[in-house]
Amino acid sequence: MNFIDLFAGAGGMSEGFTRAGFNPLVHVEMDGNACATLRTRTVYHALKAADNLNSYWEYTKGERSQEELYAEIDSELLRKVIHAKIDRDTIEGIFENVDAVIGEQPVDLIVGGPPCQAYSMIGRSRDPNGMKGDERNHLFRYYAKFLEKYQPKVFVFENVAGLLSAKNGEYLRKMRADFGKKGYRTDIRTLISSDFGVVQNRKRVIIIGWQEELKFQYPDFNIQRTGTTVNELLVDLPALEPGDKFPFKEYTQIGTDYLYKNSLRNGQPFVTQNYTRWHNDRDLEIYRRAIELWVNERKRLHYDELPEKLKTHKNRTAFVDRYKVVNGEGKSHTVVAHLAKDGHYFIKPDLNQVRSLSCREAARI
């Protein structure tokens, strides 16, 4: 079955559907860096299908340029990634680009979800207007236009749990009504990733829609929890100091069954992009205190309990848990995109490595 991925980001949904046997026709994404990741992943899957991953490994080690890697596959495949912002001014042009790429191929499925900041409870709490005037509140209307044009049998729409309460549910009601006008029945569930083998308690709203004439209903997904913990998930990764930058480095031990089963280890003999943030001495001392409190007493550090010399924020009542240690003996809390800007909420639970999560560790979770 063929699918289109809208608001694709770095391709998480595309990756899942591709691994499940679906064929990606097009990815539409406005962020240039995310598009670069989508292209590289497109190359990876093409080389894997051709049993030629050595070229990809050489690229990840810096022994082959991006241009040399891309030259290994049919250039038409790279056209699948459309770098564009979906809005009123661009949508017709995007349709033209999509049509040029897919030709006469049928679109069986559309997946994706617009940026979640406008619906998230944290985003609404931080915005003085509660995100009420944010144009991203209405991006679902462009999603509906894709449904109208390409008439997929089914669509999967993903977003944050805050969608249920945004403007007292008004956006969700409008969304489902809009999808209904395009000829789709919809059902909605709130799913938690840890129920499906992920070492993270990530809660997301998943709307599934299908053409009205189809005899279909929301699937009853099998619960498949794993006993794997965060510490076990990261056990084979090299120890790092704050500010370490390793484009590639050998693994420290053989991977676990969980890592191989879920393709987190895939035959590559080294780990890539294992970068850590630099931290100042004050933050490192706070991290150390937070780790000790969590590891020894299973308690969270509250900002207002810190010594005065370690406090720098004037607002000491909001986000008192701004320094949070990941639960190494269980599942992680939700990993968010702004981790690169601030690692305080994702402290590694290891007194021998006082720092926030590395890029690779966050990606694994």
Sequence and secondary structure as in RCSB ss.txt:
>XXXX:A:sequence
MNFIDLFAGAGGMSEGFTRAGFNPLVHVEMDGNACATLRTRTVYHALKAADNLNSYWEYTKGERSQEELYAEIDS
ELLRKVIHAKIDRDTIEGIFENVDAVIGEQPVDLIVGGPPCQAYSMIGRSRDPNGMKGDERNHLFRYYAKFLEKY
QPKVFVFENVAGLLSAKNGEYLRKMRADFGKKGYRTDIRTLISSDFGVVQNRKRVIIIGWQEELKFQYPDFNIQR
TGTTVNELLVDLPALEPGDKFPFKEYTQIGTDYLYKNSLRNGQPFVTQNYTRWHNDRDLEIYRRAIELWVNERKR
LHYDELPEKLKTHKNRTAFVDRYKVVNGEGKSHTVVAHLAKDGHYFIKPDLNQVRSLSCREAARI
>XXXX:A:secstr
 EEEEES TTSHHHHHHHHTT EEEEEEES HHHHHHHHHHHHHHHHHHTT THHHHHHHTTSS HHHHHTTS G
GGGGGEEE   STTTHHHHHHHHHHHHTT    EEEE   STTT HHHHHHSTTTTTT GGGGTHHHHHHHHHHH
  SEEEEEEEGGGGTGGGGHHHHHHHHHHHHTTEEEEEEEEEGGGGT SB  EEEEEEEEETTS           
    HHHHTTTS    TT EEEEEE SS   HHHHHTTSS S SEEEEEE     HHHHHHHHHHHHHHHHH   
  GGGS GGG   S  STTTT S B  TTS B    GGGGT  TTSB S TTS SB  HHHHHH 
